[in-house]
Amino acid sequence: MKTRITRVWLLLSVITLVSAWLGSAGRPRDAPSALLTTVVLAIAVVKARFVIRDFMDVRAAPAWLRYGTDGWLVALLAVFLILYPH
């Protein structure tokens, strides 16, 4: 693998397959799991961070933008978890 972008793309592909597998792994469709939902949402935040950092060139941006996007992702995850019916 030549570039960081290629490695990140492959990692995102693997993470997508893992989260898809987790979302459908051996449980009835009408039986939601709070733990599983939390894990899948956390995986989505990790994926979003990779996309923001590597594909939107925030990795080389000023620190305030890097920290701002990280904070936004954490806040978004918190809102989703607060609003998710347990």
Stockholm file with secondary structure:
# STOCKHOLM 1.0

chainA/1-86         MKTRITRVWLLLSVITLVSAWLGSAGRPRDAPSALLTTVVLAIAVVKARFVIRDFMDVRAAPAWLRYGTDGWLVALLAVFLILYPH
#=GR chainA/1-86 SS CCSHHHHHHHHHHHHHHHHHHHHHSSSCTTCCCHHHHHHHHHHHHHHHHHIIIIISCCTTSCHHHHHHHHHHHHHHHHHHHHHSCC
#=GC SS_cons        CCSHHHHHHHHHHHHHHHHHHHHHSSSCTTCCCHHHHHHHHHHHHHHHHHIIIIISCCTTSCHHHHHHHHHHHHHHHHHHHHHSCC
//
